[in-house]
Amino acid sequence: MVGLDYADALGWVGSVLLAACAVPEVVNAYKTGKCGITWGMLWVWQAGEVLTWLAVVTKIGSPFLLFNYSVNIVLISYLIWVKRRSGLK
């Protein structure tokens, strides 16, 4: 990792791992067409990600945090879409 110090490298590794946390549920939702996470969990998780993303964009500006929150916002949005769609069937 050229140009990164130890703390930045740890930040990137942690950010990628946290961003990947939703991937198993996304894969399962894609395969089954259903999301097993409760509505409360999804909305609180999404709100926390969006609000923290806004704080990072406006004040902190950390690229690995922006990556983490951006990926999670996309993945959680997909889970919400699947949950809504599966409830309409």
Distance bins in CASP14 RR format, pairs under 12 A and 6 or more apart:
PFRMAT RR
TARGET T0000
AUTHOR 0000-0000-0000
RMODE 2
METHOD distances of the structure
MODEL  1
1 7 0 0 0 0 0 1 0 0 0 0 0
1 8 1 0 0 1 0 0 0 0 0 0 0
1 9 1 0 1 0 0 0 0 0 0 0 0
1 10 0 0 0 0 0 1 0 0 0 0 0
1 11 0 0 0 0 0 1 0 0 0 0 0
1 12 1 0 0 1 0 0 0 0 0 0 0
1 13 0 0 0 0 1 0 0 0 0 0 0
1 64 0 0 0 0 0 1 0 0 0 0 0
2 8 0 0 0 0 0 1 0 0 0 0 0
2 9 0 0 0 0 0 1 0 0 0 0 0
3 9 0 0 0 0 1 0 0 0 0 0 0
3 12 0 0 0 0 0 1 0 0 0 0 0
4 10 0 0 0 0 1 0 0 0 0 0 0
4 11 0 0 0 0 1 0 0 0 0 0 0
4 12 1 0 0 1 0 0 0 0 0 0 0
4 13 0 0 0 0 0 1 0 0 0 0 0
4 63 0 0 0 0 0 1 0 0 0 0 0
4 64 0 0 0 0 1 0 0 0 0 0 0
5 11 0 0 0 0 0 1 0 0 0 0 0
5 12 0 0 0 0 0 1 0 0 0 0 0
6 12 0 0 0 0 0 1 0 0 0 0 0
6 13 0 0 0 0 0 1 0 0 0 0 0
7 13 0 0 0 0 0 1 0 0 0 0 0
7 14 0 0 0 0 0 1 0 0 0 0 0
7 62 0 0 0 0 0 1 0 0 0 0 0
7 64 0 0 0 0 0 1 0 0 0 0 0
8 14 0 0 0 0 0 1 0 0 0 0 0
8 15 0 0 0 0 0 1 0 0 0 0 0
8 62 0 0 0 0 1 0 0 0 0 0 0
8 63 0 0 0 0 1 0 0 0 0 0 0
8 64 1 0 0 1 0 0 0 0 0 0 0
8 65 0 0 0 0 0 1 0 0 0 0 0
9 15 0 0 0 0 0 1 0 0 0 0 0
9 16 0 0 0 0 0 1 0 0 0 0 0
9 64 0 0 0 0 1 0 0 0 0 0 0
10 16 0 0 0 0 0 1 0 0 0 0 0
10 17 0 0 0 0 0 1 0 0 0 0 0
10 64 0 0 0 0 1 0 0 0 0 0 0
11 17 0 0 0 0 1 0 0 0 0 0 0
11 18 0 0 0 0 1 0 0 0 0 0 0
11 19 0 0 0 0 0 1 0 0 0 0 0
11 62 0 0 0 0 1 0 0 0 0 0 0
11 63 0 0 0 0 1 0 0 0 0 0 0
11 64 1 0 1 0 0 0 0 0 0 0 0
11 65 0 0 0 0 1 0 0 0 0 0 0
11 66 0 0 0 0 0 1 0 0 0 0 0
11 67 0 0 0 0 1 0 0 0 0 0 0
11 68 0 0 0 0 1 0 0 0 0 0 0
12 18 0 0 0 0 0 1 0 0 0 0 0
12 19 0 0 0 0 0 1 0 0 0 0 0
12 62 0 0 0 0 0 1 0 0 0 0 0
12 63 0 0 0 0 1 0 0 0 0 0 0
12 64 1 0 1 0 0 0 0 0 0 0 0
12 65 0 0 0 0 0 1 0 0 0 0 0
12 66 0 0 0 0 0 1 0 0 0 0 0
12 67 1 0 0 1 0 0 0 0 0 0 0
12 68 0 0 0 0 1 0 0 0 0 0 0
13 19 0 0 0 0 0 1 0 0 0 0 0
13 20 0 0 0 0 0 1 0 0 0 0 0
13 64 0 0 0 0 1 0 0 0 0 0 0
13 67 0 0 0 0 0 1 0 0 0 0 0
13 68 0 0 0 0 0 1 0 0 0 0 0
14 20 0 0 0 0 1 0 0 0 0 0 0
14 21 0 0 0 0 0 1 0 0 0 0 0
14 62 0 0 0 0 0 1 0 0 0 0 0
14 64 1 0 0 1 0 0 0 0 0 0 0
14 65 0 0 0 0 0 1 0 0 0 0 0
14 67 0 0 0 0 0 1 0 0 0 0 0
14 68 1 0 0 1 0 0 0 0 0 0 0
15 21 0 0 0 0 0 1 0 0 0 0 0
15 56 0 0 0 0 0 1 0 0 0 0 0
15 62 0 0 0 0 1 0 0 0 0 0 0
15 63 0 0 0 0 1 0 0 0 0 0 0
15 64 1 1 0 0 0 0 0 0 0 0 0
15 65 1 0 0 1 0 0 0 0 0 0 0
15 66 0 0 0 0 1 0 0 0 0 0 0
15 67 1 0 1 0 0 0 0 0 0 0 0
15 68 1 0 1 0 0 0 0 0 0 0 0
15 69 0 0 0 0 1 0 0 0 0 0 0
15 70 0 0 0 0 0 1 0 0 0 0 0
15 71 0 0 0 0 1 0 0 0 0 0 0
15 72 0 0 0 0 0 1 0 0 0 0 0
16 23 0 0 0 0 0 1 0 0 0 0 0
16 63 0 0 0 0 0 1 0 0 0 0 0
16 64 0 0 0 0 1 0 0 0 0 0 0
16 65 0 0 0 0 0 1 0 0 0 0 0
16 67 1 0 0 1 0 0 0 0 0 0 0
16 68 1 0 0 1 0 0 0 0 0 0 0
16 71 0 0 0 0 1 0 0 0 0 0 0
16 72 0 0 0 0 0 1 0 0 0 0 0
17 23 0 0 0 0 0 1 0 0 0 0 0
17 64 0 0 0 0 0 1 0 0 0 0 0
17 67 0 0 0 0 0 1 0 0 0 0 0
17 68 0 0 0 0 1 0 0 0 0 0 0
17 71 0 0 0 0 0 1 0 0 0 0 0
17 72 0 0 0 0 0 1 0 0 0 0 0
18 45 0 0 0 0 0 1 0 0 0 0 0
18 49 0 0 0 0 0 1 0 0 0 0 0
18 52 0 0 0 0 0 1 0 0 0 0 0
18 64 0 0 0 0 1 0 0 0 0 0 0
18 65 0 0 0 0 1 0 0 0 0 0 0
18 67 0 0 0 0 1 0 0 0 0 0 0
18 68 1 0 1 0 0 0 0 0 0 0 0
18 69 0 0 0 0 1 0 0 0 0 0 0
18 70 0 0 0 0 0 1 0 0 0 0 0
18 71 0 0 0 0 1 0 0 0 0 0 0
18 72 1 0 0 1 0 0 0 0 0 0 0
18 75 0 0 0 0 0 1 0 0 0 0 0
19 26 0 0 0 0 0 1 0 0 0 0 0
19 49 0 0 0 0 0 1 0 0 0 0 0
19 53 0 0 0 0 0 1 0 0 0 0 0
19 64 0 0 0 0 1 0 0 0 0 0 0
19 65 0 0 0 0 0 1 0 0 0 0 0
19 66 0 0 0 0 0 1 0 0 0 0 0
19 67 1 0 0 1 0 0 0 0 0 0 0
19 68 1 0 1 0 0 0 0 0 0 0 0
19 69 0 0 0 0 1 0 0 0 0 0 0
19 70 0 0 0 0 1 0 0 0 0 0 0
19 71 1 1 0 0 0 0 0 0 0 0 0
19 72 1 0 1 0 0 0 0 0 0 0 0
19 73 0 0 0 0 0 1 0 0 0 0 0
19 74 0 0 0 0 1 0 0 0 0 0 0
19 75 1 0 0 1 0 0 0 0 0 0 0
19 76 0 0 0 0 0 1 0 0 0 0 0
20 26 0 0 0 0 1 0 0 0 0 0 0
20 27 0 0 0 0 0 1 0 0 0 0 0
20 67 0 0 0 0 0 1 0 0 0 0 0
20 68 0 0 0 0 1 0 0 0 0 0 0
20 71 1 0 0 1 0 0 0 0 0 0 0
20 72 0 0 0 0 1 0 0 0 0 0 0
20 75 0 0 0 0 1 0 0 0 0 0 0
21 37 0 0 0 0 0 1 0 0 0 0 0
21 45 0 0 0 0 1 0 0 0 0 0 0
21 49 0 0 0 0 0 1 0 0 0 0 0
21 68 0 0 0 0 1 0 0 0 0 0 0
21 71 0 0 0 0 1 0 0 0 0 0 0
21 72 1 0 0 1 0 0 0 0 0 0 0
21 75 0 0 0 0 1 0 0 0 0 0 0
21 76 0 0 0 0 0 1 0 0 0 0 0
21 79 0 0 0 0 0 1 0 0 0 0 0
22 28 0 0 0 0 0 1 0 0 0 0 0
22 29 0 0 0 0 1 0 0 0 0 0 0
22 30 0 0 0 0 0 1 0 0 0 0 0
22 35 0 0 0 0 0 1 0 0 0 0 0
22 37 0 0 0 0 1 0 0 0 0 0 0
22 41 0 0 0 0 0 1 0 0 0 0 0
22 42 0 0 0 0 0 1 0 0 0 0 0
22 45 0 0 0 0 1 0 0 0 0 0 0
22 46 0 0 0 0 0 1 0 0 0 0 0
22 49 0 0 0 0 1 0 0 0 0 0 0
22 68 0 0 0 0 0 1 0 0 0 0 0
22 69 0 0 0 0 0 1 0 0 0 0 0
22 71 0 0 0 0 1 0 0 0 0 0 0
22 72 1 0 0 1 0 0 0 0 0 0 0
22 73 0 0 0 0 1 0 0 0 0 0 0
22 74 0 0 0 0 1 0 0 0 0 0 0
22 75 1 1 0 0 0 0 0 0 0 0 0
22 76 1 0 0 1 0 0 0 0 0 0 0
22 77 0 0 0 0 0 1 0 0 0 0 0
22 78 0 0 0 0 1 0 0 0 0 0 0
22 79 1 0 0 1 0 0 0 0 0 0 0
22 80 0 0 0 0 0 1 0 0 0 0 0
22 82 0 0 0 0 0 1 0 0 0 0 0
23 29 0 0 0 0 0 1 0 0 0 0 0
23 30 0 0 0 0 0 1 0 0 0 0 0
23 71 0 0 0 0 1 0 0 0 0 0 0
23 72 0 0 0 0 0 1 0 0 0 0 0
23 74 0 0 0 0 0 1 0 0 0 0 0
23 75 1 0 0 1 0 0 0 0 0 0 0
23 76 0 0 0 0 0 1 0 0 0 0 0
23 78 0 0 0 0 0 1 0 0 0 0 0
23 79 0 0 0 0 0 1 0 0 0 0 0
24 30 0 0 0 0 0 1 0 0 0 0 0
24 31 0 0 0 0 0 1 0 0 0 0 0
24 35 0 0 0 0 0 1 0 0 0 0 0
24 36 0 0 0 0 0 1 0 0 0 0 0
24 37 0 0 0 0 0 1 0 0 0 0 0
24 75 0 0 0 0 0 1 0 0 0 0 0
24 79 0 0 0 0 0 1 0 0 0 0 0
25 31 0 0 0 0 0 1 0 0 0 0 0
25 32 0 0 0 0 0 1 0 0 0 0 0
25 33 0 0 0 0 0 1 0 0 0 0 0
25 34 0 0 0 0 0 1 0 0 0 0 0
25 35 1 0 0 1 0 0 0 0 0 0 0
25 36 1 0 0 1 0 0 0 0 0 0 0
25 37 1 0 0 1 0 0 0 0 0 0 0
25 38 0 0 0 0 0 1 0 0 0 0 0
25 41 0 0 0 0 0 1 0 0 0 0 0
25 42 0 0 0 0 1 0 0 0 0 0 0
25 45 0 0 0 0 0 1 0 0 0 0 0
25 72 0 0 0 0 0 1 0 0 0 0 0
25 75 0 0 0 0 1 0 0 0 0 0 0
25 76 0 0 0 0 1 0 0 0 0 0 0
25 78 0 0 0 0 1 0 0 0 0 0 0
25 79 1 0 0 1 0 0 0 0 0 0 0
25 80 0 0 0 0 0 1 0 0 0 0 0
25 82 0 0 0 0 1 0 0 0 0 0 0
25 83 0 0 0 0 0 1 0 0 0 0 0
26 32 0 0 0 0 0 1 0 0 0 0 0
26 33 0 0 0 0 0 1 0 0 0 0 0
26 35 0 0 0 0 1 0 0 0 0 0 0
26 36 0 0 0 0 0 1 0 0 0 0 0
26 37 0 0 0 0 0 1 0 0 0 0 0
26 71 0 0 0 0 0 1 0 0 0 0 0
26 72 0 0 0 0 0 1 0 0 0 0 0
26 74 0 0 0 0 1 0 0 0 0 0 0
26 75 1 0 1 0 0 0 0 0 0 0 0
26 76 0 0 0 0 1 0 0 0 0 0 0
26 77 0 0 0 0 0 1 0 0 0 0 0
26 78 1 0 1 0 0 0 0 0 0 0 0
26 79 1 0 0 1 0 0 0 0 0 0 0
26 80 0 0 0 0 0 1 0 0 0 0 0
26 81 0 0 0 0 0 1 0 0 0 0 0
26 82 0 0 0 0 1 0 0 0 0 0 0
26 83 0 0 0 0 0 1 0 0 0 0 0
27 33 0 0 0 0 0 1 0 0 0 0 0
27 35 0 0 0 0 0 1 0 0 0 0 0
27 75 0 0 0 0 0 1 0 0 0 0 0
27 78 0 0 0 0 0 1 0 0 0 0 0
27 79 0 0 0 0 0 1 0 0 0 0 0
27 82 0 0 0 0 0 1 0 0 0 0 0
28 34 0 0 0 0 1 0 0 0 0 0 0
28 35 0 0 0 0 1 0 0 0 0 0 0
28 36 1 0 0 1 0 0 0 0 0 0 0
28 37 0 0 0 0 0 1 0 0 0 0 0
28 78 0 0 0 0 0 1 0 0 0 0 0
28 79 0 0 0 0 1 0 0 0 0 0 0
28 82 0 0 0 0 1 0 0 0 0 0 0
29 35 1 0 1 0 0 0 0 0 0 0 0
29 36 1 0 0 1 0 0 0 0 0 0 0
29 37 0 0 0 0 1 0 0 0 0 0 0
29 42 0 0 0 0 0 1 0 0 0 0 0
29 75 0 0 0 0 1 0 0 0 0 0 0
29 76 0 0 0 0 0 1 0 0 0 0 0
29 77 0 0 0 0 0 1 0 0 0 0 0
29 78 1 0 0 1 0 0 0 0 0 0 0
29 79 1 0 1 0 0 0 0 0 0 0 0
29 80 0 0 0 0 0 1 0 0 0 0 0
29 81 0 0 0 0 1 0 0 0 0 0 0
29 82 1 0 1 0 0 0 0 0 0 0 0
29 83 1 0 0 1 0 0 0 0 0 0 0
29 84 0 0 0 0 0 1 0 0 0 0 0
29 85 0 0 0 0 1 0 0 0 0 0 0
29 86 0 0 0 0 1 0 0 0 0 0 0
30 75 0 0 0 0 0 1 0 0 0 0 0
30 78 0 0 0 0 1 0 0 0 0 0 0
30 79 0 0 0 0 1 0 0 0 0 0 0
30 81 0 0 0 0 0 1 0 0 0 0 0
30 82 1 0 0 1 0 0 0 0 0 0 0
30 85 0 0 0 0 0 1 0 0 0 0 0
30 86 0 0 0 0 0 1 0 0 0 0 0
31 82 0 0 0 0 0 1 0 0 0 0 0
32 79 0 0 0 0 0 1 0 0 0 0 0
32 82 0 0 0 0 1 0 0 0 0 0 0
32 83 0 0 0 0 0 1 0 0 0 0 0
32 85 0 0 0 0 0 1 0 0 0 0 0
32 86 0 0 0 0 1 0 0 0 0 0 0
33 78 0 0 0 0 0 1 0 0 0 0 0
33 79 0 0 0 0 0 1 0 0 0 0 0
33 81 0 0 0 0 0 1 0 0 0 0 0
33 82 1 0 1 0 0 0 0 0 0 0 0
33 83 0 0 0 0 1 0 0 0 0 0 0
33 84 0 0 0 0 0 1 0 0 0 0 0
33 85 1 0 0 1 0 0 0 0 0 0 0
33 86 1 0 1 0 0 0 0 0 0 0 0
33 87 0 0 0 0 0 1 0 0 0 0 0
33 88 0 0 0 0 0 1 0 0 0 0 0
33 89 0 0 0 0 1 0 0 0 0 0 0
34 79 0 0 0 0 0 1 0 0 0 0 0
34 81 0 0 0 0 0 1 0 0 0 0 0
34 82 1 0 0 1 0 0 0 0 0 0 0
34 83 1 0 0 1 0 0 0 0 0 0 0
34 84 0 0 0 0 0 1 0 0 0 0 0
34 85 0 0 0 0 1 0 0 0 0 0 0
34 86 1 0 1 0 0 0 0 0 0 0 0
34 87 0 0 0 0 1 0 0 0 0 0 0
34 89 0 0 0 0 1 0 0 0 0 0 0
35 41 0 0 0 0 1 0 0 0 0 0 0
35 42 1 0 0 1 0 0 0 0 0 0 0
35 45 0 0 0 0 0 1 0 0 0 0 0
35 75 0 0 0 0 0 1 0 0 0 0 0
35 76 0 0 0 0 1 0 0 0 0 0 0
35 77 0 0 0 0 0 1 0 0 0 0 0
35 78 0 0 0 0 1 0 0 0 0 0 0
35 79 1 0 1 0 0 0 0 0 0 0 0
35 80 1 0 0 1 0 0 0 0 0 0 0
35 81 0 0 0 0 1 0 0 0 0 0 0
35 82 1 0 1 0 0 0 0 0 0 0 0
35 83 1 1 0 0 0 0 0 0 0 0 0
35 84 0 0 0 0 1 0 0 0 0 0 0
35 85 0 0 0 0 1 0 0 0 0 0 0
35 86 1 0 0 1 0 0 0 0 0 0 0
35 87 0 0 0 0 1 0 0 0 0 0 0
36 42 0 0 0 0 1 0 0 0 0 0 0
36 79 0 0 0 0 1 0 0 0 0 0 0
36 80 0 0 0 0 0 1 0 0 0 0 0
36 82 0 0 0 0 1 0 0 0 0 0 0
36 83 1 0 0 1 0 0 0 0 0 0 0
36 86 0 0 0 0 1 0 0 0 0 0 0
36 87 0 0 0 0 0 1 0 0 0 0 0
37 43 0 0 0 0 0 1 0 0 0 0 0
37 44 0 0 0 0 0 1 0 0 0 0 0
37 45 1 0 0 1 0 0 0 0 0 0 0
37 46 0 0 0 0 0 1 0 0 0 0 0
37 75 0 0 0 0 0 1 0 0 0 0 0
37 76 0 0 0 0 1 0 0 0 0 0 0
37 78 0 0 0 0 0 1 0 0 0 0 0
37 79 1 0 0 1 0 0 0 0 0 0 0
37 80 0 0 0 0 1 0 0 0 0 0 0
37 82 0 0 0 0 1 0 0 0 0 0 0
37 83 1 0 0 1 0 0 0 0 0 0 0
37 86 0 0 0 0 0 1 0 0 0 0 0
38 44 0 0 0 0 1 0 0 0 0 0 0
38 45 0 0 0 0 0 1 0 0 0 0 0
38 79 0 0 0 0 0 1 0 0 0 0 0
38 80 0 0 0 0 0 1 0 0 0 0 0
38 83 0 0 0 0 1 0 0 0 0 0 0
39 45 0 0 0 0 0 1 0 0 0 0 0
39 46 0 0 0 0 0 1 0 0 0 0 0
39 76 0 0 0 0 0 1 0 0 0 0 0
39 79 0 0 0 0 0 1 0 0 0 0 0
39 80 0 0 0 0 1 0 0 0 0 0 0
39 83 1 0 0 1 0 0 0 0 0 0 0
39 84 0 0 0 0 1 0 0 0 0 0 0
39 86 0 0 0 0 0 1 0 0 0 0 0
39 87 0 0 0 0 0 1 0 0 0 0 0
40 46 0 0 0 0 1 0 0 0 0 0 0
40 47 0 0 0 0 1 0 0 0 0 0 0
40 76 0 0 0 0 0 1 0 0 0 0 0
40 79 0 0 0 0 0 1 0 0 0 0 0
40 80 0 0 0 0 0 1 0 0 0 0 0
40 83 0 0 0 0 0 1 0 0 0 0 0
41 47 0 0 0 0 0 1 0 0 0 0 0
41 48 0 0 0 0 0 1 0 0 0 0 0
41 76 0 0 0 0 1 0 0 0 0 0 0
41 79 0 0 0 0 1 0 0 0 0 0 0
41 80 0 0 0 0 0 1 0 0 0 0 0
41 83 0 0 0 0 0 1 0 0 0 0 0
42 48 0 0 0 0 0 1 0 0 0 0 0
42 49 0 0 0 0 0 1 0 0 0 0 0
42 72 0 0 0 0 0 1 0 0 0 0 0
42 73 0 0 0 0 0 1 0 0 0 0 0
42 75 0 0 0 0 0 1 0 0 0 0 0
42 76 1 0 0 1 0 0 0 0 0 0 0
42 77 0 0 0 0 1 0 0 0 0 0 0
42 78 0 0 0 0 0 1 0 0 0 0 0
42 79 1 0 0 1 0 0 0 0 0 0 0
42 80 1 0 1 0 0 0 0 0 0 0 0
42 81 0 0 0 0 0 1 0 0 0 0 0
42 82 0 0 0 0 0 1 0 0 0 0 0
42 83 1 0 0 1 0 0 0 0 0 0 0
42 84 0 0 0 0 1 0 0 0 0 0 0
43 49 0 0 0 0 0 1 0 0 0 0 0
43 50 0 0 0 0 0 1 0 0 0 0 0
43 76 0 0 0 0 1 0 0 0 0 0 0
43 77 0 0 0 0 0 1 0 0 0 0 0
43 79 0 0 0 0 0 1 0 0 0 0 0
43 80 1 0 0 1 0 0 0 0 0 0 0
43 83 0 0 0 0 0 1 0 0 0 0 0
43 84 0 0 0 0 0 1 0 0 0 0 0
44 50 0 0 0 0 0 1 0 0 0 0 0
44 51 0 0 0 0 0 1 0 0 0 0 0
44 76 0 0 0 0 0 1 0 0 0 0 0
44 80 0 0 0 0 0 1 0 0 0 0 0
45 51 0 0 0 0 0 1 0 0 0 0 0
45 52 0 0 0 0 0 1 0 0 0 0 0
45 69 0 0 0 0 0 1 0 0 0 0 0
45 72 1 0 0 1 0 0 0 0 0 0 0
45 73 0 0 0 0 1 0 0 0 0 0 0
45 75 0 0 0 0 1 0 0 0 0 0 0
45 76 1 0 1 0 0 0 0 0 0 0 0
45 77 0 0 0 0 0 1 0 0 0 0 0
45 79 0 0 0 0 1 0 0 0 0 0 0
45 80 0 0 0 0 1 0 0 0 0 0 0
46 52 0 0 0 0 0 1 0 0 0 0 0
46 53 0 0 0 0 0 1 0 0 0 0 0
46 69 0 0 0 0 0 1 0 0 0 0 0
46 72 0 0 0 0 1 0 0 0 0 0 0
46 73 1 0 0 1 0 0 0 0 0 0 0
46 74 0 0 0 0 0 1 0 0 0 0 0
46 75 0 0 0 0 1 0 0 0 0 0 0
46 76 1 0 1 0 0 0 0 0 0 0 0
46 77 1 0 0 1 0 0 0 0 0 0 0
46 78 0 0 0 0 0 1 0 0 0 0 0
46 79 0 0 0 0 1 0 0 0 0 0 0
46 80 1 0 0 1 0 0 0 0 0 0 0
46 81 0 0 0 0 0 1 0 0 0 0 0
46 83 0 0 0 0 0 1 0 0 0 0 0
47 53 0 0 0 0 0 1 0 0 0 0 0
47 54 0 0 0 0 0 1 0 0 0 0 0
47 69 0 0 0 0 0 1 0 0 0 0 0
47 72 0 0 0 0 0 1 0 0 0 0 0
47 73 0 0 0 0 0 1 0 0 0 0 0
47 76 0 0 0 0 1 0 0 0 0 0 0
47 80 0 0 0 0 0 1 0 0 0 0 0
48 54 0 0 0 0 1 0 0 0 0 0 0
48 55 0 0 0 0 1 0 0 0 0 0 0
48 56 0 0 0 0 0 1 0 0 0 0 0
48 69 0 0 0 0 1 0 0 0 0 0 0
48 72 0 0 0 0 1 0 0 0 0 0 0
48 73 0 0 0 0 1 0 0 0 0 0 0
48 76 0 0 0 0 1 0 0 0 0 0 0
49 55 0 0 0 0 0 1 0 0 0 0 0
49 56 0 0 0 0 0 1 0 0 0 0 0
49 65 0 0 0 0 0 1 0 0 0 0 0
49 66 0 0 0 0 0 1 0 0 0 0 0
49 68 0 0 0 0 1 0 0 0 0 0 0
49 69 1 0 1 0 0 0 0 0 0 0 0
49 70 0 0 0 0 1 0 0 0 0 0 0
49 71 0 0 0 0 1 0 0 0 0 0 0
49 72 1 0 1 0 0 0 0 0 0 0 0
49 73 1 0 1 0 0 0 0 0 0 0 0
49 74 0 0 0 0 1 0 0 0 0 0 0
49 75 0 0 0 0 1 0 0 0 0 0 0
49 76 1 0 0 1 0 0 0 0 0 0 0
49 77 0 0 0 0 1 0 0 0 0 0 0
49 79 0 0 0 0 0 1 0 0 0 0 0
49 80 0 0 0 0 0 1 0 0 0 0 0
50 56 0 0 0 0 0 1 0 0 0 0 0
50 57 0 0 0 0 0 1 0 0 0 0 0
50 69 1 0 0 1 0 0 0 0 0 0 0
50 70 0 0 0 0 0 1 0 0 0 0 0
50 72 0 0 0 0 1 0 0 0 0 0 0
50 73 1 0 0 1 0 0 0 0 0 0 0
50 74 0 0 0 0 0 1 0 0 0 0 0
50 76 0 0 0 0 1 0 0 0 0 0 0
50 77 0 0 0 0 1 0 0 0 0 0 0
50 80 0 0 0 0 0 1 0 0 0 0 0
51 57 0 0 0 0 0 1 0 0 0 0 0
51 58 0 0 0 0 0 1 0 0 0 0 0
51 69 0 0 0 0 1 0 0 0 0 0 0
51 73 0 0 0 0 0 1 0 0 0 0 0
52 58 0 0 0 0 0 1 0 0 0 0 0
52 59 0 0 0 0 0 1 0 0 0 0 0
52 60 0 0 0 0 1 0 0 0 0 0 0
52 61 0 0 0 0 0 1 0 0 0 0 0
52 62 0 0 0 0 0 1 0 0 0 0 0
52 65 1 0 0 1 0 0 0 0 0 0 0
52 66 0 0 0 0 0 1 0 0 0 0 0
52 68 0 0 0 0 1 0 0 0 0 0 0
52 69 1 0 1 0 0 0 0 0 0 0 0
52 70 0 0 0 0 0 1 0 0 0 0 0
52 72 0 0 0 0 1 0 0 0 0 0 0
52 73 0 0 0 0 1 0 0 0 0 0 0
53 59 0 0 0 0 0 1 0 0 0 0 0
53 60 0 0 0 0 0 1 0 0 0 0 0
53 61 0 0 0 0 0 1 0 0 0 0 0
53 62 0 0 0 0 0 1 0 0 0 0 0
53 65 0 0 0 0 1 0 0 0 0 0 0
53 66 1 0 0 1 0 0 0 0 0 0 0
53 67 0 0 0 0 0 1 0 0 0 0 0
53 68 0 0 0 0 1 0 0 0 0 0 0
53 69 1 1 0 0 0 0 0 0 0 0 0
53 70 1 0 0 1 0 0 0 0 0 0 0
53 71 0 0 0 0 0 1 0 0 0 0 0
53 72 0 0 0 0 1 0 0 0 0 0 0
53 73 1 0 0 1 0 0 0 0 0 0 0
53 74 0 0 0 0 0 1 0 0 0 0 0
53 76 0 0 0 0 0 1 0 0 0 0 0
54 60 0 0 0 0 0 1 0 0 0 0 0
54 61 0 0 0 0 0 1 0 0 0 0 0
54 65 0 0 0 0 0 1 0 0 0 0 0
54 66 0 0 0 0 0 1 0 0 0 0 0
54 69 0 0 0 0 1 0 0 0 0 0 0
54 70 0 0 0 0 0 1 0 0 0 0 0
54 73 0 0 0 0 0 1 0 0 0 0 0
55 61 0 0 0 0 1 0 0 0 0 0 0
55 62 0 0 0 0 0 1 0 0 0 0 0
55 65 0 0 0 0 1 0 0 0 0 0 0
55 66 0 0 0 0 0 1 0 0 0 0 0
55 69 0 0 0 0 1 0 0 0 0 0 0
56 62 1 0 1 0 0 0 0 0 0 0 0
56 63 0 0 0 0 1 0 0 0 0 0 0
56 64 0 0 0 0 1 0 0 0 0 0 0
56 65 1 0 1 0 0 0 0 0 0 0 0
56 66 1 0 1 0 0 0 0 0 0 0 0
56 67 0 0 0 0 1 0 0 0 0 0 0
56 68 0 0 0 0 1 0 0 0 0 0 0
56 69 1 0 0 1 0 0 0 0 0 0 0
56 70 0 0 0 0 1 0 0 0 0 0 0
56 73 0 0 0 0 0 1 0 0 0 0 0
57 63 0 0 0 0 0 1 0 0 0 0 0
57 65 0 0 0 0 1 0 0 0 0 0 0
57 66 1 0 0 1 0 0 0 0 0 0 0
57 69 0 0 0 0 1 0 0 0 0 0 0
57 70 0 0 0 0 1 0 0 0 0 0 0
57 73 0 0 0 0 0 1 0 0 0 0 0
58 66 0 0 0 0 0 1 0 0 0 0 0
59 65 0 0 0 0 0 1 0 0 0 0 0
59 66 0 0 0 0 0 1 0 0 0 0 0
60 66 0 0 0 0 1 0 0 0 0 0 0
60 68 0 0 0 0 0 1 0 0 0 0 0
60 69 0 0 0 0 0 1 0 0 0 0 0
61 67 0 0 0 0 0 1 0 0 0 0 0
61 69 0 0 0 0 0 1 0 0 0 0 0
62 68 0 0 0 0 1 0 0 0 0 0 0
62 69 0 0 0 0 1 0 0 0 0 0 0
62 70 0 0 0 0 0 1 0 0 0 0 0
63 69 0 0 0 0 0 1 0 0 0 0 0
63 70 0 0 0 0 0 1 0 0 0 0 0
64 70 0 0 0 0 0 1 0 0 0 0 0
64 71 0 0 0 0 0 1 0 0 0 0 0
65 71 0 0 0 0 0 1 0 0 0 0 0
65 72 0 0 0 0 0 1 0 0 0 0 0
66 72 0 0 0 0 0 1 0 0 0 0 0
66 73 0 0 0 0 0 1 0 0 0 0 0
67 73 0 0 0 0 0 1 0 0 0 0 0
67 74 0 0 0 0 0 1 0 0 0 0 0
68 74 0 0 0 0 0 1 0 0 0 0 0
68 75 0 0 0 0 0 1 0 0 0 0 0
69 75 0 0 0 0 0 1 0 0 0 0 0
69 76 0 0 0 0 0 1 0 0 0 0 0
70 76 0 0 0 0 0 1 0 0 0 0 0
70 77 0 0 0 0 0 1 0 0 0 0 0
71 77 0 0 0 0 0 1 0 0 0 0 0
71 78 0 0 0 0 0 1 0 0 0 0 0
72 78 0 0 0 0 0 1 0 0 0 0 0
72 79 0 0 0 0 0 1 0 0 0 0 0
73 79 0 0 0 0 0 1 0 0 0 0 0
73 80 0 0 0 0 0 1 0 0 0 0 0
74 80 0 0 0 0 0 1 0 0 0 0 0
74 81 0 0 0 0 0 1 0 0 0 0 0
75 81 0 0 0 0 0 1 0 0 0 0 0
75 82 0 0 0 0 0 1 0 0 0 0 0
76 82 0 0 0 0 0 1 0 0 0 0 0
76 83 0 0 0 0 0 1 0 0 0 0 0
77 83 0 0 0 0 0 1 0 0 0 0 0
77 84 0 0 0 0 0 1 0 0 0 0 0
78 84 0 0 0 0 0 1 0 0 0 0 0
78 85 0 0 0 0 0 1 0 0 0 0 0
79 85 0 0 0 0 0 1 0 0 0 0 0
79 86 0 0 0 0 0 1 0 0 0 0 0
80 86 0 0 0 0 0 1 0 0 0 0 0
80 87 0 0 0 0 0 1 0 0 0 0 0
81 87 0 0 0 0 0 1 0 0 0 0 0
81 88 0 0 0 0 0 1 0 0 0 0 0
82 88 0 0 0 0 0 1 0 0 0 0 0
82 89 0 0 0 0 0 1 0 0 0 0 0
83 89 0 0 0 0 0 1 0 0 0 0 0
END
